[in-house]
Amino acid sequence: MGNGAKRTKKEEDFSFQVDLKGIIRLLSENLYSSGDVFLRELLQNAVDAIAARRELEPDFKDGRILVTYHGALDGQASLVFSDNGIGLTREEIHTFLSVIGQSSKRGEMQRNSFIGQFGIGLLSCFLVTDEIVVRSRSVREEQGFRWLGRSDGTYQVTAETLKLAPGTRIEIKLDKKMARRYCKERVMELLKEYGFLIKVPVDFEEGSNVCRINDGFIPWRQSFCSGEEILQFGELMFGEKFFGVVRILGEGLKGYAFISERQTSAATMGRHKIYLKDMLITEDGKDLIPKWAFLQGASSMPNI
């Protein structure tokens, strides 16, 4: 039917019926290499929320992220990600958490200020759980709200009876299978892998024990760092000895390439760690460098 054609009386408009579990399955098989990515997405959501609050309140300097692990006697567990970022209004909860694919960045913030999308990032949690609880209060409002989302596509939004501080708290429950896969040691390992470069303090809490995830020494953030310090940092990152290190500077790219002591060839797959805005994005960089450049590299990319 052409654009100018008229509808007949028998024609009707219908809405697509979306199978949320089917979408999640497609995500796991095609977009996300593993369920582990939900941890990175929750970290990124928290970092973005704090960045958004800093844009709104230039004097706000005390951004923080807390990841709490609760084990249960029956073998289940739960994870809670808390931040004191900008938070969500009731309208934003409906818009960003409950419309799949909605491009969201809290208010009028510039899209290129962030690398995540809150609703899509939250959706990745359904790879490991059937239920997500979000409690959030926007810095623009006094009232906080609770969002309960289920993998069957239903959700509830209710006003919180207790007064919340500005920020967001995301809780996911892990059944016995997922709790075995994501024990506290594994969660800490993944958080460090994804977020050790994050400048916002990230703490991990389990019982009475609290430790800082990203308190490692980052050579290039010091007023001065030597090539030897960079080399030692690379060896710690990749877990092997290197012959030397070469700094990489180019348009839209900066980083370090480490020269391996191992015997290599052009057919050998290189190992890479690629960061965007201090967050580990991928270890697959084969399409970013020529095939002959079979070096070990750690690179960071600017805002795109």
C-alpha positions in Angstrom: 0.0 0.0 0.0 1.5 3.4 -1.0 1.7 6.3 1.3 -1.2 8.0 -0.3 -3.5 4.9 -0.4 -6.6 5.0 1.8 -7.3 2.4 4.4 -10.3 0.2 3.9 -12.9 -0.4 6.6 -11.5 -3.9 7.3 -8.1 -2.7 8.1 -7.1 -2.3 11.7 -3.9 -1.3 13.6 -2.5 -3.7 16.2 0.4 -3.4 18.6 3.3 -5.8 18.7 3.3 -8.3 21.6 6.8 -8.3 23.0 8.1 -11.5 24.6 10.5 -10.1 27.2 12.0 -13.5 28.0 12.7 -13.9 24.2 14.4 -10.5 24.1 16.6 -11.5 27.1 17.5 -14.7 25.4 18.5 -12.8 22.2 20.6 -10.5 24.3 22.5 -13.3 26.0 23.1 -15.1 22.7 24.0 -12.1 20.5 24.6 -8.8 22.3 26.2 -10.0 25.5 29.0 -12.5 25.5 28.0 -13.8 29.0 25.7 -13.0 31.9 28.7 -11.4 33.7 28.0 -8.2 31.9 25.2 -7.3 34.2 27.8 -6.3 36.8 29.4 -3.9 34.4 26.1 -2.4 33.4 25.1 -1.8 37.0 28.5 -0.2 37.7 28.1 2.0 34.7 24.6 3.0 35.7 25.9 4.2 39.0 28.9 6.1 37.5 26.5 7.8 35.0 24.1 8.8 37.8 26.9 10.4 39.8 28.2 12.2 36.7 24.7 13.5 36.0 24.4 14.8 39.6 27.7 16.6 39.3 26.5 18.3 36.1 23.4 19.4 38.0 25.2 20.3 41.2 28.7 21.4 40.4 29.6 21.5 44.1 28.7 17.8 44.6 32.1 16.0 45.1 31.2 13.0 47.3 30.0 10.5 44.8 30.2 6.9 46.0 29.1 3.4 45.0 28.5 0.5 47.3 28.0 -3.1 46.3 26.5 -5.3 49.0 26.5 -9.1 48.9 24.0 -11.0 51.1 24.3 -14.8 51.3 21.5 -16.9 52.6 21.4 -20.1 54.5 19.3 -21.8 51.8 22.1 -21.2 49.2 20.5 -18.2 47.6 22.0 -14.7 47.6 21.2 -11.2 46.7 23.3 -8.3 45.3 22.5 -4.6 46.0 24.1 -1.7 44.0 23.7 1.7 45.7 24.8 5.1 44.5 24.2 8.7 45.6 23.8 10.0 42.1 21.0 12.0 40.6 18.2 9.5 41.1 15.0 9.0 39.2 11.7 10.8 39.4 8.4 8.9 39.1 8.1 10.0 35.5 11.7 8.9 34.7 11.0 5.5 36.2 8.1 4.9 33.9 10.0 6.3 30.9 13.4 4.8 31.4 12.9 1.6 33.3 9.6 0.4 31.8 10.0 1.1 28.1 12.4 -1.3 26.5 14.9 0.4 24.2 14.1 3.9 25.4 17.3 6.0 25.1 17.6 7.5 28.5 20.0 9.9 30.2 18.1 11.5 33.0 16.7 14.9 32.1 18.4 17.1 29.5 21.9 15.7 29.9 23.9 15.3 26.7 23.9 11.8 25.3 27.7 11.8 24.7 28.3 12.4 28.4 27.5 8.8 29.1 28.2 5.4 27.6 25.3 3.4 29.0 21.5 3.5 28.7 19.8 3.0 32.0 16.9 0.9 30.9 18.9 -1.3 28.6 21.6 -1.8 31.2 19.0 -2.8 33.8 17.5 -5.3 31.3 20.8 -7.2 31.4 20.1 -8.2 35.0 17.3 -10.5 33.7 20.1 -12.7 32.4 20.7 -13.8 36.0 17.4 -13.1 37.8 13.7 -13.1 37.3 13.0 -10.0 39.5 14.6 -6.6 40.0 13.8 -4.0 42.7 14.8 -0.4 42.2 14.4 2.2 44.9 15.3 5.7 43.8 14.8 9.3 44.8 15.7 12.1 42.5 17.6 15.1 43.8 14.7 17.1 42.2 12.1 15.6 44.5 11.4 14.8 48.1 9.5 11.6 47.4 11.2 8.3 46.6 9.8 5.4 44.6 10.0 1.7 44.3 10.0 -0.1 41.0 9.6 -3.9 40.8 10.2 -5.4 37.4 9.7 -9.1 36.5 11.1 -11.1 33.6 7.5 -11.8 32.4 7.2 -8.1 31.4 5.1 -6.9 34.3 6.2 -4.2 36.7 4.9 -2.1 39.7 5.7 1.4 40.8 4.8 2.5 44.3 5.8 5.5 46.5 8.3 4.7 49.3 6.9 5.1 52.8 10.4 5.7 54.3 12.3 8.8 53.4 15.1 8.0 50.9 18.4 9.9 50.4 18.9 11.0 46.8 20.3 8.2 44.7 19.4 4.7 43.5 19.5 1.3 45.0 19.1 -1.8 42.8 18.6 -5.2 44.2 18.6 -8.5 42.4 18.1 -12.0 43.9 20.2 -14.9 42.8 18.8 -18.4 43.0 21.0 -21.3 44.1 22.4 -21.9 40.7 23.3 -18.2 40.1 24.5 -17.8 43.7 27.0 -20.6 43.1 28.1 -18.9 39.9 28.3 -15.5 41.4 29.8 -16.1 44.8 31.2 -13.2 46.6 34.8 -13.9 45.4 33.7 -14.1 41.8 31.6 -10.9 42.1 34.6 -9.0 43.6 36.9 -10.4 40.8 34.5 -9.2 38.1 34.0 -5.8 39.7 37.7 -5.2 39.9 38.1 -6.4 36.3 35.5 -4.0 35.0 35.9 -1.1 37.2 39.3 -0.8 38.8 40.0 2.4 36.7 36.7 4.1 37.8 37.5 7.4 39.6 34.4 7.2 41.8 35.1 5.1 45.0 33.5 1.6 44.7 33.2 -0.4 47.9 32.3 -4.0 48.3 30.4 -5.0 51.5 29.8 -8.5 52.8 28.6 -8.8 56.4 30.9 -6.6 58.5 33.7 -6.6 55.9 34.1 -3.7 53.5 36.9 -3.3 51.0 37.7 -0.8 48.2 37.4 -2.3 44.7 39.3 0.4 42.9 42.1 1.5 45.2 44.9 0.2 42.9 47.9 2.3 41.8 47.3 3.8 38.4 50.7 5.0 37.1 49.5 7.6 34.5 47.3 9.4 37.1 50.3 10.3 39.1 52.1 13.6 38.7 55.0 11.6 37.3 55.4 7.9 36.3 58.3 6.1 34.8 58.3 3.6 32.0 59.2 0.9 34.6 56.0 1.6 36.5 53.9 1.3 33.4 55.7 -1.9 32.5 55.0 -3.4 36.0 51.4 -2.2 35.8 51.0 -4.1 32.4 52.5 -7.2 33.8 50.1 -7.1 36.7 47.2 -6.5 34.4 48.0 -9.3 31.9 49.7 -11.7 34.3 52.9 -12.2 32.3 56.4 -10.7 31.9 57.0 -8.2 29.1 60.1 -7.2 27.2 59.1 -3.5 27.0 56.3 -1.0 26.6 55.4 1.4 23.8 53.1 4.4 24.3 50.3 4.7 21.7 49.0 8.2 20.7 46.7 8.7 17.9 43.5 10.5 16.8 40.8 9.3 19.3 43.1 6.7 20.9 45.7 6.6 23.6 47.2 3.7 25.5 50.1 1.3 25.9 51.3 -1.7 23.9 53.3 -4.2 25.8 55.9 -6.3 24.0 55.7 -9.9 25.0 58.7 -12.1 25.8 56.8 -15.1 24.4 57.4 -16.3 20.9 54.6 -15.0 18.8 53.5 -14.9 15.2 51.0 -13.1 13.0 48.7 -16.1 13.4 48.6 -15.7 17.2 45.6 -13.9 18.6 46.6 -10.8 20.6 45.3 -9.9 24.0 43.8 -6.5 24.5 41.9 -4.6 27.2 40.0 -1.7 25.8 38.4 0.9 28.1 35.9 3.7 27.4 35.5 6.3 30.1 37.5 4.2 32.5 35.2 1.1 32.1 36.4 -2.1 30.6 34.4 -2.6 27.4 36.0 -5.6 25.7 39.1 -7.7 25.6 38.5 -8.4 21.9 40.4 -5.8 19.9 41.1 -7.7 16.7 39.1 -5.3 14.5 40.8 -2.2 15.9 44.4 -3.0 14.9 46.1 -4.5 11.8 46.7 -8.3 11.8 50.4 -7.8 11.9 50.2 -5.9 15.2 50.2 -9.0 17.5 51.1 -7.1 20.6 49.6 -7.2 24.1 47.9 -3.9 24.6 45.9 -1.9 27.1 44.1 1.0 25.5 41.6 3.7 26.5 39.3 5.6 24.2 37.8 9.1 24.6 34.2 10.1 24.5 32.4 8.8 21.4 
